[in-house]
């Protein structure tokens, strides 16, 4: 059916182009987030940013996956601005991607940015490529990158998803 016969389709090509320009903005080298850091003198402070919603496109099928992330770190000599974890998640999710790579890329960037004593990136997501094709089942995929002092079992409860977390 042509756009001439269906007026609802008239602007669709432009809307699709705008969608992909925005959804894939993380591929643009100029889309580098402005991240503030601050000196830190404390020792026992755990910084956790929870329930960061995100969406991305599966690199294999170009179908959306979406969910939430928790990003935590034990500061060393520096803190990052409170929005930095969300900005990093956004940067790496806005490209054709694998969920596992998002977690690794956010962890690597945060490590370079503030050199924490430990860090964790936990991502839980629904993948429409799994729900709409193949097995056709809904499921949550969880990935975790845990490094440094946060690998110690005493931090496990603080890094859990779920009610009250």
N, CA, C and O atoms as a DFTB+ gen file, in Angstrom:
660 C
 N C O
     1  1       0.853      -1.170       0.000
     2  2       0.000       0.000       0.000
     3  2       0.899       1.233       0.000
     4  3       1.845       1.310       0.784
     5  1       0.624       2.152      -0.834
     6  2       1.454       3.354      -0.932
     7  2       0.971       4.424       0.038
     8  3      -0.165       4.394       0.509
     9  1       1.857       5.365       0.322
    10  2       1.508       6.481       1.198
    11  2       0.397       7.319       0.592
    12  3      -0.383       7.933       1.320
    13  1       0.315       7.351      -0.732
    14  2      -0.739       8.114      -1.390
    15  2      -2.109       7.516      -1.077
    16  3      -3.099       8.243      -1.001
    17  1      -2.171       6.201      -0.897
    18  2      -3.456       5.560      -0.608
    19  2      -3.725       5.465       0.886
    20  3      -4.876       5.285       1.285
    21  1      -2.718       5.578       1.711
    22  2      -2.905       5.522       3.160
    23  2      -2.210       6.716       3.788
    24  3      -0.991       6.698       3.964
    25  1      -2.960       7.749       4.129
    26  2      -2.348       8.970       4.673
    27  2      -1.595       8.739       5.985
    28  3      -0.713       9.524       6.330
    29  1      -1.931       7.669       6.723
    30  2      -1.203       7.385       7.966
    31  2       0.258       7.046       7.701
    32  3       1.094       7.202       8.590
    33  1       0.582       6.584       6.490
    34  2       1.952       6.224       6.144
    35  2       2.760       7.381       5.556
    36  3       3.965       7.245       5.349
    37  1       2.128       8.491       5.292
    38  2       2.788       9.598       4.589
    39  2       4.082      10.057       5.277
    40  3       5.085      10.292       4.604
    41  1       4.068      10.184       6.570
    42  2       5.246      10.680       7.304
    43  2       6.063       9.554       7.945
    44  3       7.048       9.814       8.636
    45  1       5.656       8.319       7.716
    46  2       6.321       7.191       8.363
    47  2       7.810       7.102       8.048
    48  3       8.589       6.910       8.982
    49  1       8.257       7.226       6.813
    50  2       9.709       7.139       6.565
    51  2      10.520       8.163       7.370
    52  3      11.592       7.839       7.880
    53  1      10.020       9.376       7.484
    54  2      10.731      10.400       8.264
    55  2      10.716      10.057       9.746
    56  3      11.716      10.251      10.437
    57  1       9.573       9.540      10.248
    58  2       9.505       9.163      11.664
    59  2      10.442       7.999      11.973
    60  3      11.089       7.982      13.020
    61  1      10.515       7.034      11.072
    62  2      11.417       5.894      11.276
    63  2      12.871       6.374      11.293
    64  3      13.660       5.953      12.139
    65  1      13.213       7.252      10.359
    66  2      14.581       7.790      10.326
    67  2      14.901       8.544      11.617
    68  3      15.994       8.398      12.163
    69  1      13.956       9.348      12.107
    70  2      14.168      10.074      13.366
    71  2      14.332       9.118      14.543
    72  3      15.179       9.330      15.411
    73  1      13.509       8.054      14.566
    74  2      13.609       7.060      15.636
    75  2      15.002       6.437      15.664
    76  3      15.639       6.389      16.716
    77  1      15.475       5.962      14.515
    78  2      16.783       5.302      14.492
    79  2      17.922       6.275      14.768
    80  3      18.928       5.892      15.365
    81  1      17.779       7.522      14.345
    82  2      18.812       8.517      14.664
    83  2      18.928       8.674      16.185
    84  3      20.035       8.754      16.717
    85  1      17.803       8.718      16.873
    86  2      17.812       8.852      18.329
    87  2      18.226       7.548      19.011
    88  3      19.064       7.561      19.912
    89  1      17.642       6.417      18.585
    90  2      17.920       5.126      19.219
    91  2      19.380       4.705      19.058
    92  3      19.908       3.961      19.885
    93  1      20.029       5.176      18.002
    94  2      21.416       4.795      17.724
    95  2      22.400       5.941      17.968
    96  3      23.526       5.917      17.473
    97  1      21.967       6.937      18.730
    98  2      22.817       8.104      18.968
    99  2      24.100       7.766      19.717
   100  3      25.051       8.546      19.680
   101  1      24.149       6.629      20.393
   102  2      25.359       6.214      21.095
   103  2      26.497       5.863      20.162
   104  3      27.639       5.752      20.607
   105  1      26.218       5.682      18.868
   106  2      27.276       5.419      17.895
   107  2      28.012       6.689      17.477
   108  3      29.113       6.622      16.930
   109  1      27.404       7.842      17.735
   110  2      27.988       9.124      17.354
   111  2      29.110       9.482      18.320
   112  3      28.864       9.635      19.517
   113  1      30.358       9.621      17.814
   114  2      31.470       9.967      18.716
   115  2      31.231      11.275      19.468
   116  3      31.791      11.476      20.546
   117  1      30.414      12.160      18.918
   118  2      30.113      13.424      19.594
   119  2      29.148      13.226      20.757
   120  3      28.970      14.138      21.566
   121  1      28.527      12.064      20.858
   122  2      27.573      11.765      21.932
   123  2      28.321      11.264      23.172
   124  3      27.947      10.250      23.761
   125  1      29.348      11.962      23.551
   126  2      30.149      11.612      24.721
   127  2      29.569      12.358      25.917
   128  3      29.549      13.589      25.913
   129  1      29.098      11.651      26.937
   130  2      28.449      12.352      28.056
   131  2      29.427      13.211      28.845
   132  3      30.594      12.861      29.020
   133  1      28.921      14.335      29.312
   134  2      29.695      15.237      30.164
   135  2      29.551      14.740      31.597
   136  3      28.487      14.878      32.200
   137  1      30.606      14.170      32.136
   138  2      30.548      13.531      33.446
   139  2      31.428      14.267      34.445
   140  3      32.634      14.411      34.243
   141  1      30.812      14.727      35.517
   142  2      31.546      15.451      36.556
   143  2      32.109      14.465      37.579
   144  3      31.485      13.450      37.890
   145  1      33.293      14.778      38.094
   146  2      33.877      14.000      39.193
   147  2      34.266      14.961      40.314
   148  3      34.490      16.151      40.091
   149  1      34.340      14.404      41.533
   150  2      34.631      15.204      42.712
   151  2      35.578      14.431      43.619
   152  3      35.528      13.202      43.653
   153  1      36.433      15.123      44.350
   154  2      37.322      14.431      45.294
   155  2      36.505      13.763      46.394
   156  3      35.429      14.236      46.760
   157  1      37.033      12.652      46.916
   158  2      36.339      11.903      47.963
   159  2      37.362      11.464      49.000
   160  3      38.403      10.908      48.652
   161  1      37.066      11.713      50.276
   162  2      37.995      11.352      51.344
   163  2      37.472      10.207      52.208
   164  3      38.203       9.711      53.065
   165  1      36.231       9.775      52.008
   166  2      35.646       8.722      52.838
   167  2      36.208       7.355      52.506
   168  3      36.990       7.216      51.566
   169  1      35.817       6.341      53.271
   170  2      36.315       4.988      53.044
   171  2      35.201       3.964      52.883
   172  3      35.330       3.064      52.053
   173  1      34.107       4.063      53.643
   174  2      33.111       3.001      53.647
   175  2      31.855       3.292      52.850
   176  3      30.882       2.545      52.953
   177  1      31.843       4.339      52.071
   178  2      30.632       4.746      51.383
   179  2      30.369       3.892      50.147
   180  3      31.231       3.773      49.277
   181  1      29.190       3.303      50.071
   182  2      28.758       2.578      48.884
   183  2      27.762       3.464      48.162
   184  3      26.777       3.902      48.757
   185  1      28.001       3.732      46.901
   186  2      27.102       4.549      46.090
   187  2      26.339       3.601      45.169
   188  3      26.941       2.851      44.401
   189  1      25.010       3.641      45.253
   190  2      24.164       2.789      44.413
   191  2      23.120       3.652      43.738
   192  3      22.427       4.430      44.392
   193  1      23.009       3.513      42.423
   194  2      21.942       4.153      41.668
   195  2      21.091       3.014      41.113
   196  3      21.555       2.222      40.292
   197  1      19.844       2.939      41.569
   198  2      18.953       1.828      41.219
   199  2      17.857       2.248      40.245
   200  3      17.579       3.429      40.041
   201  1      17.256       1.228      39.660
   202  2      16.067       1.384      38.813
   203  2      16.277       2.347      37.655
   204  3      15.396       3.149      37.343
   205  1      17.429       2.272      37.025
   206  2      17.698       3.082      35.843
   207  2      17.077       2.387      34.630
   208  3      17.595       1.377      34.153
   209  1      15.987       2.923      34.148
   210  2      15.337       2.335      32.977
   211  2      16.196       2.591      31.738
   212  3      16.822       3.642      31.604
   213  1      16.210       1.610      30.841
   214  2      16.947       1.775      29.590
   215  2      16.262       0.956      28.506
   216  3      15.428       0.094      28.781
   217  1      16.632       1.246      27.284
   218  2      16.214       0.427      26.138
   219  2      17.357       0.415      25.137
   220  3      18.159       1.346      25.069
   221  1      17.411      -0.650      24.371
   222  2      18.445      -0.786      23.362
   223  2      17.884      -1.624      22.225
   224  3      16.731      -2.052      22.264
   225  1      18.708      -1.852      21.217
   226  2      18.331      -2.698      20.087
   227  2      19.293      -3.873      20.020
   228  3      20.510      -3.692      20.040
   229  1      18.746      -5.067      19.942
   230  2      19.556      -6.277      19.805
   231  2      20.397      -6.166      18.533
   232  3      19.863      -5.918      17.452
   233  1      21.686      -6.345      18.660
   234  2      22.597      -6.219      17.525
   235  2      22.357      -7.319      16.484
   236  3      22.711      -7.153      15.317
   237  1      21.762      -8.430      16.897
   238  2      21.529      -9.534      15.965
   239  2      20.228      -9.414      15.189
   240  3      20.144      -9.888      14.056
   241  1      19.203      -8.784      15.781
   242  2      17.888      -8.742      15.143
   243  2      17.326      -7.330      14.963
   244  3      16.314      -7.156      14.285
   245  1      17.959      -6.330      15.552
   246  2      17.461      -4.956      15.554
   247  2      16.046      -4.878      16.124
   248  3      15.209      -4.111      15.648
   249  1      15.799      -5.684      17.147
   250  2      14.539      -5.686      17.880
   251  2      14.852      -5.155      19.269
   252  3      15.923      -5.438      19.804
   253  1      13.944      -4.391      19.866
   254  2      14.243      -3.807      21.170
   255  2      14.417      -4.818      22.296
   256  3      13.802      -5.884      22.309
   257  1      15.272      -4.447      23.234
   258  2      15.282      -5.043      24.565
   259  2      15.328      -3.888      25.546
   260  3      15.874      -2.826      25.249
   261  1      14.753      -4.103      26.712
   262  2      14.599      -2.994      27.648
   263  2      14.485      -3.535      29.063
   264  3      14.086      -4.678      29.288
   265  1      14.844      -2.688      29.999
   266  2      14.773      -3.110      31.385
   267  2      15.270      -2.042      32.316
   268  3      15.035      -0.848      32.127
   269  1      15.984      -2.521      33.354
   270  2      16.492      -1.585      34.352
   271  2      17.884      -2.025      34.781
   272  3      18.277      -3.182      34.628
   273  1      18.598      -1.075      35.313
   274  2      19.965      -1.340      35.741
   275  2      20.180      -0.773      37.139
   276  3      19.534       0.187      37.560
   277  1      21.106      -1.402      37.831
   278  2      21.629      -0.885      39.088
   279  2      23.133      -0.747      38.889
   280  3      23.804      -1.681      38.451
   281  1      23.644       0.423      39.214
   282  2      25.077       0.682      39.070
   283  2      25.584       1.126      40.438
   284  3      25.075       2.083      41.021
   285  1      26.595       0.420      40.940
   286  2      27.102       0.682      42.288
   287  2      28.621       0.751      42.263
   288  3      29.275       0.099      41.448
   289  1      29.171       1.554      43.173
   290  2      30.630       1.576      43.310
   291  2      31.042       2.004      44.704
   292  3      30.340       2.750      45.387
   293  1      32.197       1.509      45.100
   294  2      32.851       1.925      46.332
   295  2      33.897       2.959      45.933
   296  3      34.914       2.604      45.338
   297  1      33.668       4.222      46.248
   298  2      34.597       5.250      45.783
   299  2      36.005       5.054      46.316
   300  3      36.219       4.582      47.433
   301  1      36.949       5.432      45.481
   302  2      38.338       5.532      45.897
   303  2      38.559       6.972      46.292
   304  3      38.009       7.445      47.287
   305  1      39.357       7.663      45.519
   306  2      39.632       9.067      45.795
   307  2      38.698      10.012      45.067
   308  3      38.778      11.226      45.254
   309  1      37.786       9.460      44.215
   310  2      36.874      10.307      43.438
   311  2      35.454       9.761      43.465
   312  3      35.225       8.556      43.572
   313  1      34.515      10.684      43.363
   314  2      33.101      10.384      43.165
   315  2      32.716      10.898      41.787
   316  3      33.335      11.834      41.281
   317  1      31.703      10.300      41.176
   318  2      31.168      10.881      39.947
   319  2      29.849      11.567      40.286
   320  3      29.222      11.252      41.298
   321  1      29.436      12.494      39.448
   322  2      28.155      13.152      39.647
   323  2      27.037      12.120      39.690
   324  3      27.154      11.050      39.093
   325  1      25.978      12.431      40.380
   326  2      24.923      11.456      40.611
   327  2      24.236      10.995      39.322
   328  3      23.681       9.897      39.281
   329  1      24.265      11.812      38.279
   330  2      23.645      11.410      37.014
   331  2      24.605      10.639      36.103
   332  3      24.187      10.125      35.066
   333  1      25.872      10.555      36.474
   334  2      26.857       9.896      35.606
   335  2      26.505       8.443      35.297
   336  3      26.613       8.045      34.137
   337  1      26.090       7.629      36.269
   338  2      25.731       6.250      35.910
   339  2      24.612       6.178      34.868
   340  3      24.673       5.363      33.948
   341  1      23.600       7.022      35.009
   342  2      22.504       7.036      34.034
   343  2      22.998       7.493      32.664
   344  3      22.586       6.944      31.642
   345  1      23.861       8.475      32.637
   346  2      24.401       8.963      31.362
   347  2      25.257       7.896      30.675
   348  3      25.212       7.747      29.454
   349  1      26.036       7.159      31.467
   350  2      26.849       6.083      30.887
   351  2      25.960       4.964      30.336
   352  3      26.198       4.462      29.237
   353  1      24.949       4.583      31.091
   354  2      24.019       3.556      30.633
   355  2      23.374       3.984      29.321
   356  3      23.286       3.193      28.382
   357  1      22.930       5.218      29.254
   358  2      22.297       5.743      28.045
   359  2      23.256       5.710      26.854
   360  3      22.878       5.316      25.751
   361  1      24.483       6.124      27.088
   362  2      25.459       6.158      25.991
   363  2      25.661       4.771      25.385
   364  3      25.652       4.618      24.164
   365  1      25.839       3.780      26.220
   366  2      26.152       2.451      25.702
   367  2      24.913       1.675      25.248
   368  3      25.024       0.777      24.413
   369  1      23.751       2.004      25.778
   370  2      22.524       1.330      25.340
   371  2      22.025       1.866      23.998
   372  3      21.331       1.155      23.271
   373  1      22.364       3.086      23.668
   374  2      21.854       3.692      22.430
   375  2      22.742       3.353      21.236
   376  3      23.309       4.225      20.577
   377  1      22.833       2.063      20.991
   378  2      23.559       1.524      19.848
   379  2      23.127       0.066      19.696
   380  3      22.645      -0.530      20.659
   381  1      23.288      -0.516      18.514
   382  2      22.998      -1.951      18.404
   383  2      23.917      -2.680      19.384
   384  3      25.127      -2.454      19.389
   385  1      23.346      -3.548      20.207
   386  2      24.102      -3.946      21.378
   387  2      23.716      -5.333      21.878
   388  3      22.659      -5.859      21.531
   389  1      24.577      -5.909      22.688
   390  2      24.293      -7.077      23.507
   391  2      24.185      -6.598      24.952
   392  3      24.951      -5.735      25.382
   393  1      23.255      -7.145      25.684
   394  2      23.088      -6.754      27.079
   395  2      24.381      -6.932      27.862
   396  3      24.746      -6.072      28.663
   397  1      25.075      -8.042      27.635
   398  2      26.312      -8.309      28.368
   399  2      27.358      -7.230      28.112
   400  3      28.111      -6.866      29.016
   401  1      27.408      -6.724      26.902
   402  2      28.399      -5.684      26.583
   403  2      28.060      -4.359      27.241
   404  3      28.960      -3.625      27.651
   405  1      26.780      -4.042      27.347
   406  2      26.410      -2.786      28.018
   407  2      26.983      -2.789      29.433
   408  3      27.612      -1.820      29.857
   409  1      26.761      -3.879      30.156
   410  2      27.249      -3.956      31.534
   411  2      28.765      -3.801      31.585
   412  3      29.286      -3.067      32.425
   413  1      29.468      -4.480      30.701
   414  2      30.931      -4.391      30.676
   415  2      31.400      -2.991      30.308
   416  3      32.332      -2.470      30.922
   417  1      30.763      -2.371      29.307
   418  2      31.181      -1.044      28.858
   419  2      30.946       0.010      29.932
   420  3      31.793       0.877      30.148
   421  1      29.796      -0.061      30.607
   422  2      29.526       0.885      31.693
   423  2      30.551       0.684      32.815
   424  3      31.087       1.656      33.347
   425  1      30.820      -0.565      33.169
   426  2      31.808      -0.843      34.229
   427  2      33.195      -0.335      33.837
   428  3      33.868       0.309      34.640
   429  1      33.622      -0.620      32.612
   430  2      34.937      -0.155      32.155
   431  2      35.042       1.364      32.209
   432  3      36.052       1.898      32.666
   433  1      34.001       2.069      31.744
   434  2      34.020       3.527      31.711
   435  2      34.045       4.094      33.133
   436  3      34.803       5.018      33.428
   437  1      33.209       3.530      34.011
   438  2      33.185       4.001      35.390
   439  2      34.529       3.750      36.077
   440  3      34.991       4.569      36.871
   441  1      35.140       2.629      35.769
   442  2      36.459       2.318      36.330
   443  2      37.501       3.358      35.891
   444  3      38.300       3.826      36.702
   445  1      37.482       3.712      34.602
   446  2      38.423       4.733      34.104
   447  2      38.118       6.099      34.705
   448  3      39.032       6.876      34.981
   449  1      36.838       6.396      34.909
   450  2      36.421       7.715      35.360
   451  2      36.803       7.998      36.813
   452  3      37.360       9.055      37.109
   453  1      36.508       7.062      37.726
   454  2      36.708       7.352      39.154
   455  2      37.618       6.371      39.890
   456  3      37.867       6.543      41.083
   457  1      38.112       5.362      39.208
   458  2      39.003       4.372      39.826
   459  2      38.472       3.902      41.191
   460  3      39.132       4.079      42.214
   461  1      37.276       3.304      41.191
   462  2      36.672       2.877      42.457
   463  2      37.393       1.675      43.053
   464  3      38.129       0.970      42.362
   465  1      37.169       1.452      44.343
   466  2      37.707       0.262      45.005
   467  2      36.945      -0.987      44.579
   468  3      37.470      -2.099      44.645
   469  1      35.732      -0.798      44.151
   470  2      34.904      -1.886      43.651
   471  2      33.727      -1.317      42.893
   472  3      33.331      -0.174      43.120
   473  1      33.161      -2.111      41.986
   474  2      31.997      -1.638      41.252
   475  2      31.155      -2.816      40.808
   476  3      31.623      -3.951      40.716
   477  1      29.893      -2.509      40.536
   478  2      28.969      -3.530      40.043
   479  2      27.985      -2.870      39.088
   480  3      27.501      -1.766      39.340
   481  1      27.697      -3.555      37.996
   482  2      26.664      -3.139      37.060
   483  2      25.755      -4.349      36.893
   484  3      26.184      -5.402      36.421
   485  1      24.496      -4.186      37.287
   486  2      23.519      -5.263      37.222
   487  2      22.416      -4.831      36.269
   488  3      21.819      -3.769      36.444
   489  1      22.147      -5.642      35.271
   490  2      21.138      -5.295      34.273
   491  2      20.135      -6.432      34.177
   492  3      20.507      -7.603      34.113
   493  1      18.855      -6.070      34.167
   494  2      17.763      -7.019      34.013
   495  2      16.894      -6.499      32.869
   496  3      16.455      -5.349      32.890
   497  1      16.647      -7.355      31.865
   498  2      15.938      -6.867      30.684
   499  2      15.070      -7.927      30.033
   500  3      15.326      -9.127      30.141
   501  1      14.044      -7.455      29.360
   502  2      13.210      -8.278      28.472
   503  2      13.732      -8.086      27.059
   504  3      14.069      -6.975      26.651
   505  1      13.795      -9.184      26.320
   506  2      14.299      -9.155      24.946
   507  2      13.179      -9.548      23.992
   508  3      12.725     -10.692      23.992
   509  1      12.736      -8.585      23.175
   510  2      11.642      -8.885      22.250
   511  2      12.064      -9.863      21.163
   512  3      11.204     -10.510      20.566
   513  1      13.363      -9.994      20.885
   514  2      13.803     -11.000      19.917
   515  2      13.502     -12.407      20.434
   516  3      13.262     -13.318      19.642
   517  1      13.512     -12.590      21.747
   518  2      13.169     -13.884      22.338
   519  2      11.653     -14.053      22.440
   520  3      11.144     -15.167      22.316
   521  1      10.933     -12.957      22.664
   522  2       9.487     -13.021      22.851
   523  2       8.712     -13.075      21.536
   524  3       7.630     -13.658      21.476
   525  1       9.255     -12.477      20.499
   526  2       8.522     -12.357      19.231
   527  2       8.920     -13.408      18.197
   528  3       8.202     -13.599      17.216
   529  1      10.027     -14.079      18.389
   530  2      10.501     -15.060      17.421
   531  2      11.125     -16.233      18.167
   532  3      11.256     -16.190      19.390
   533  1      11.501     -17.254      17.460
   534  2      12.169     -18.386      18.097
   535  2      11.314     -19.032      19.169
   536  3      10.237     -19.549      18.869
   537  1      11.766     -19.014      20.406
   538  2      11.082     -19.657      21.518
   539  2       9.742     -19.002      21.845
   540  3       8.839     -19.659      22.362
   541  1       9.613     -17.725      21.549
   542  2       8.386     -16.957      21.794
   543  2       7.929     -17.040      23.253
   544  3       6.770     -17.331      23.550
   545  1       8.866     -16.778      24.134
   546  2       8.576     -16.789      25.572
   547  2       9.108     -15.512      26.208
   548  3      10.157     -14.988      25.833
   549  1       8.356     -15.042      27.166
   550  2       8.813     -13.905      27.946
   551  2       9.761     -14.415      29.020
   552  3       9.523     -15.455      29.635
   553  1      10.815     -13.685      29.233
   554  2      11.760     -14.013      30.284
   555  2      12.615     -12.800      30.578
   556  3      12.781     -11.915      29.738
   557  1      13.148     -12.773      31.769
   558  2      14.052     -11.698      32.152
   559  2      15.471     -12.228      32.083
   560  3      15.777     -13.297      32.611
   561  1      16.328     -11.471      31.428
   562  2      17.742     -11.826      31.337
   563  2      18.493     -10.907      32.294
   564  3      18.355      -9.686      32.230
   565  1      19.281     -11.497      33.172
   566  2      20.049     -10.708      34.124
   567  2      21.532     -10.901      33.851
   568  3      22.009     -12.026      33.703
   569  1      22.245      -9.802      33.787
   570  2      23.698      -9.850      33.654
   571  2      24.302      -9.013      34.777
   572  3      23.741      -8.005      35.205
   573  1      25.462      -9.467      35.234
   574  2      26.151      -8.776      36.334
   575  2      27.639      -8.699      36.026
   576  3      28.260      -9.679      35.614
   577  1      28.181      -7.541      36.232
   578  2      29.623      -7.353      36.220
   579  2      29.960      -6.860      37.616
   580  3      29.478      -5.806      38.033
   581  1      30.772      -7.599      38.336
   582  2      31.145      -7.227      39.700
   583  2      32.665      -7.306      39.783
   584  3      33.269      -8.319      39.431
   585  1      33.266      -6.227      40.250
   586  2      34.728      -6.135      40.284
   587  2      35.223      -5.574      41.611
   588  3      34.485      -4.934      42.359
   589  1      36.489      -5.837      41.871
   590  2      37.169      -5.258      43.034
   591  2      36.545      -5.694      44.339
   592  3      36.112      -6.838      44.477
   593  1      36.496      -4.774      45.310
   594  2      36.002      -5.087      46.650
   595  2      34.551      -5.543      46.667
   596  3      34.136      -6.210      47.615
   597  1      33.764      -5.202      45.645
   598  2      32.357      -5.619      45.643
   599  2      32.186      -7.093      45.316
   600  3      31.066      -7.603      45.367
   601  1      33.260      -7.790      44.985
   602  2      33.170      -9.241      44.794
   603  2      33.101      -9.965      46.142
   604  3      32.764     -11.148      46.195
   605  1      33.418      -9.261      47.224
   606  2      33.343      -9.838      48.566
   607  2      31.868     -10.133      48.890
   608  3      31.001      -9.292      48.653
   609  1      31.592     -11.306      49.422
   610  2      30.226     -11.760      49.702
   611  2      29.450     -10.815      50.622
   612  3      28.221     -10.790      50.571
   613  1      30.126     -10.054      51.445
   614  2      29.403      -9.167      52.374
   615  2      28.614      -8.082      51.650
   616  3      27.715      -7.484      52.241
   617  1      28.929      -7.814      50.384
   618  2      28.211      -6.796      49.620
   619  2      27.038      -7.376      48.824
   620  3      26.258      -6.611      48.255
   621  1      26.893      -8.675      48.767
   622  2      25.890      -9.319      47.911
   623  2      24.474      -8.822      48.190
   624  3      23.734      -8.548      47.245
   625  1      24.079      -8.700      49.437
   626  2      22.714      -8.269      49.760
   627  2      22.431      -6.858      49.253
   628  3      21.317      -6.569      48.815
   629  1      23.415      -5.992      49.308
   630  2      23.218      -4.622      48.850
   631  2      23.032      -4.536      47.341
   632  3      22.491      -3.550      46.841
   633  1      23.474      -5.556      46.610
   634  2      23.434      -5.511      45.146
   635  2      22.267      -6.286      44.548
   636  3      22.228      -6.485      43.334
   637  1      21.325      -6.722      45.357
   638  2      20.199      -7.518      44.860
   639  2      19.124      -6.643      44.240
   640  3      18.877      -5.518      44.674
   641  1      18.485      -7.203      43.197
   642  2      17.261      -6.624      42.655
   643  2      16.117      -7.088      43.541
   644  3      16.291      -7.959      44.393
   645  1      14.969      -6.508      43.337
   646  2      13.775      -7.033      43.986
   647  2      13.216      -6.082      45.019
   648  3      13.779      -5.015      45.266
   649  1      12.092      -6.475      45.631
   650  2      11.410      -5.629      46.608
   651  2      12.323      -5.265      47.768
   652  3      13.034      -6.106      48.319
   653  1      12.283      -4.013      48.113
   654  2      13.060      -3.538      49.232
   655  2      14.528      -3.356      48.957
   656  3      15.281      -2.919      49.828
   657  1      14.941      -3.688      47.748
   658  2      16.377      -3.575      47.412
   659  2      16.741      -2.157      47.098
   660  3      17.899      -1.870      46.794
